[in-house]
């Protein structure tokens, strides 16, 4: 199957500027059109291992990210996003084109893909057991996710856990891991060989960089995972590793609060979430040192307890 890396840089640019690059991420085909070099370079770096379809093929999502016209092309240039002719977001500074691309890819899934229960959570798998990490921004979720990925865990997603409504299996959607502010330097020191995008400063989330998803995780995009644990992480400076069991009612409400489309799905969402809670063990998790956290998660995945 053809991948982004198989396309000469000139061909990649031509597809983006013309009929669109049809990029496959998990179960979704995304037709991407753009005239922005920063976005082209980001896709070439971080999506090199992802399959691409023929330019005229079917696409679930149609994304256009273009330079703003008029004087904005020369004075404080901006990037504008549109989806199927609609522009749901305000333009951003041109330097933020790649972070905007990642954000709008998330937006497309959370607003359109209601065939699954979608939880704002990282999800990783090892030894046949998947661990779901729901958490609000600032909890250290993505830093922990990145650390686990660099230590051999299979990445299913950093941002969105897709739970099948019929059987509760988790569908892989591996994409670059978003790192913010201090987390960028932490992961660079923790995994010096990891591939990260150049940092982009002054976004509404601070400084952003993205960690490339492992090629092994991308290659297994067709293999669903069975959830074994739901862990609510929280980074606390100086805190020892603590893993505290959660009751099912609290776990249910905690996941529901972090679900994008729980209310949209109605009874189907309630049933799917209930089945997920019944099939997993739930914990609150506090940590300050990544090595300690990774060792604990390894024992959980290996021993199942």
N, C-alpha and C positions, 0 to 999 in steps of 0.2 A: 504494500500500500504506500502511496506517495505521502511524504511528510513535508513539513515546512523546510526542513534542512535539505531536502532533495531539490528545492527550487533555487535556481541561481538568483542572486540578489536582484538582478534586473527583472526577472520574471515575477518575483515576489512584489516588487514595486509596481509592475504593470498590472498585476491582478488587483492589488489594493486600489490603484488609481482608476481602474477601468471596471470590469464586470464584477469585481469583488473577490476576495479570498474566502473560500468556503472552508472554514476551520472547524474541525470536530473536537468537541470537549465533552467527554462522557457521552450521554445519550443525545446531545444537541449538536445540530449543525448551524454554524453562525456565518452568515455572509457579511464580510467586513469590507467597507470602502473607506479609504482615507488617502489624503495627500500629504500626510505629516511624517517627516523622516524619523522623528523620535518614536512614533508609534511603530513604524516599520522595523526599526532597529530593536525595539523591545520585543516584538513578536518573533523576530529572527533569533534573538537570544533565549527567550524564556519558553517559546513554543516550538522550538526546533524539532522535537520528537513527536509532535501531534500530527495526526493524519489530516490531509486536505482532500476535498472532493473536486470534481470538475467544476469549472466556473459556472456553468449553467445548471448545476444540480439543485435539488431541493434544499431549503434552509428553514430552520425553525425561527430564527431571529435575523432581522436585517438591520445592521448597524452602520451608521455613517458618522464618521468623525472627521470634520473638515476645518480648515483655517477659516476664521471669520473674515468676511469680505470688507470692502470699503477701506477706510483709513486704519481699521484694526489690523490689517495685514502688515502695517508698518509701525504703528504706534500702539504699544502694549498688545502685541498679537495674542489672539485667543483661539481656543478650540471649541467647536460647537458640535453637539451630539444630536442626532435624530434617529428615531426608530420608526420605520415604515411611514416616513413623512411627518412624524410628530416629534416635537422637541420638548421633552419633559423636564429638562434641566437647563439652568442658566449656563452660559459659556464660562470656561475657566481659562486661566493663563495657559499659553501654548506649551510651556514647559511641563504642565501637568497632564499632557495628552495620554501617557500610558496609565497612570493611576486612574484617570477618568475612564479609560477603556475597561479596566478591571471592575470599576464600580458599576458601569452600565451593563457589563456581562452579568454581574450579580443581580442587578435590577431586572433584567429580562427573565431570569429564572424565577425570582421570587414573585414576580407579577404575572407570569404566564404559565408556569409549569405546575398546574394544580392536579396533576395525576399522581403526585407524591405528597406526603407530609414533609414540609421543608422546615428544618430547624436551624436556627442560627447557632451553629456548632461545628467545631472541627471533628473529624472522625478518622481514626487510624486503625490499622489491623496488624496483628502479629500473632503467630502460632494459631491462626484460624479464629481468633477472637477480636472483635472490633470494640473499640472504646470511643464513646461519644462524649465530646467535651463542650457542653453548652455554657456560654458565658457572655456577659455584656462587655463592651469595649473597656479596656484598661485592666482586665483581669489577669493578663498574662497568657491567655489562651493560645495566641498565635506564636508566641515565643516558645512555649512548651511544645506546641505542634511542630515547629521547625526543628527543635532539638531532637524530638523523637524521629523525625524524618531523616535527619543526618546520622542517626544511629540504627538505621536499617528498617524502620517501621514503614509499612505500606501506607501511602497517603491516599485517602479517599476524598477528602476535602478539608480545606482550612476554614471555609466560611459557611457552607451549606450542606447539612446532612439530609440526603434524600431517602426517605423511608417509604418502601412500597406499601400500599394500602392493603393488599391482599394477604401478604405473608410476613410483613415486618422486616424483610431484608433491606440492607442499605445498598443503594446504587452508587457506584464510584463516580465522582466528578472531580478528578484531580486537576488542580490548576495551581499557579504560583502562590506561595504563601506570603501574605502581606505582613510586613514588619514595620513598626513605627518607632521613631525617635530612638531611645536608648536600646531598644531590642535589636536594632541593626548592628551596632557594635558588639553586643553580647553574642549574637549568632556568628558574626565574623570571627570572634575570638574562640568560640566553642567549636566551630567547624571551618577552619581556614580554607579548605578546598571547596566549600560550597559555592555555587554560582548565584550571585546576587546582582540585581539590576543597579545602575547608578542611582543614588538617593535623589529624591525630588523634594525640595524644601518648600516651606510656606504653603502647604495644602491646608484644608480645613481640619485635617487630622495631624498636622505637624509634618515632620519629615517622613517620607515613605520610601521603602525599597521592597523588592519582591525576590523571594527565594525560588529558584527553579525547581519544579517538581521532579522527582526521580524518574528516569526513563522506565525503570521496572514497574513503577506505579501506573504510568501511562499505558504500558503494554498490557496490563491486566485490567483495563477499563471495562471489559465485559464480564468480569468475575464479581458477583455480588458478595457481600460480607454479612455475617450473622452477628448482630450486636450482643455483647456479653455484659458490658458495663456502661453506666452513665456516670460521669465524674464532673462535678462542678468545680473548676479550678479557681484558685485565687492566689496570686503572688503577693507575699508580704515580706518586706525586707527583714532579714534576720530570723524569720520563722522556721522552726523545724518542720520536717515533713509530717503531716498529719492527715490521716484518712478516716473520716467519720461517716458511719453508715447513715443513710437517710430513709425515713419511712416512705412508703409508696405514695401516700397522699401528697407529701411535700415534694417528692420527685416529680410527680405528675404535674403539679402546679408550676414547678420550676421549669420544666421543659415547655409547658404550654406558654409560659411568659416569654420564652425564647423562640417560639415558633412563628414563622412568617405568615402561614396561611391556615392556622388551626381553626379560626373562626370561619374562614371562607369554606372550608371543607364540611363544616357542620357535624352531623352525626358520624360521617366517615372519618373525620379527623379525631373525634372523641374515641371511636373504637380503635383506630390505629394507634393512638397514643396509649390507650389502656393496654393494648397488647404489647407494645414496646416496654412499658413499665413492668408488666408481668414477666417478660422474658429476660430482664436484666437486673443486675444489682446496682444500686445507686449510692453514691458517696459525695460528700463534700471533701475537697482536697486543698490543703494549704502547703505552700512550698516557698523556698527562697533560693535553693541551689539546684541547678538543672541536673547535675549528676545524680543527686539523691532522688529527684523526681523520676528520672529515666530508669534508675535501678528498681524503684518501686513498681513502675508500670510494667517493666520486664517480668517481674515476679507475678504480677496479676495476670498478664497474658499467658505466661507459661503454666501457672498452677491453676488458673481459673478461680481464684479466691482472693 
